[in-house]
Amino acid sequence: MPLCVYLCYTPGCQTKMDRWMPTADEGTGAKFECPRCGVVMACAWTGTQAGTPNLKDASEIRRRA
């Protein structure tokens, strides 16, 4: 489930919204109105959710000298 970030580039507004979307394509195509100024915001960034690694599965942990 990707996290999509929507930004409003209207001078003086610059509102940011984050939304979890079912797919990256759906998030990229979605348009939301800015809650402050009403301008339609487009997706500025789409990231994916990655699982936390389990350190018990690590075969070797290196120490920094």
N, C-alpha and C positions, 0 to 999 in steps of 0.2 A: 504494500500500500504506500504510494509515494506522497510526500509532503509537497504541496505546491504553494509558492509564495507569490502574492499579487501585490503590485506596487502602483500607487497613484503618483504620476509625475507632474501634477498640476502645481505651479508655483505657489508656495505658501501652504500647501496641503501635505503632500508627501506621506500619505497614509500607507501602512503595510498590513496585509491580511495573510494569515496562514490557514490552509485547508488541507485535510487529508482527503485524497481522492482515490476511487477504486483503481484507476489506471492512469499512467502518465499522459496518455493521449486525451483522456477525458479532462484531466486537469489543465492541459495546455489549451484545449478548446473552450473551456468554461470562461464566461465573462461575468464579472460581478460589478455592481455599482459601488462606488466609493461611499462609505457611510457619512463622510464629512461634506463632500462637495457634489456627489452624484455623477461624476464622470465614470465611464465604463473602464474598469481596470483589466489589464491582461496579465497572463502568467509571466512572471519575470524569471522564475527558477523552479525546477522540479528535481527533487531528490528522492532517493529510495531509502527505505527503512532496512537497515541491516541488523541481523541478530548479534547479540553480545557474545563474544567468543568465550569458551569455557577453558580456563587455564589448566584444568586437569587433563585436557586433551593435548596440551603443549608437550612436545617430546623433549624440548631443550629450552631452558630460559638462560639467556646470556646476561652476564653482569657487565655494566660499563665500568671501565677502569678510570 
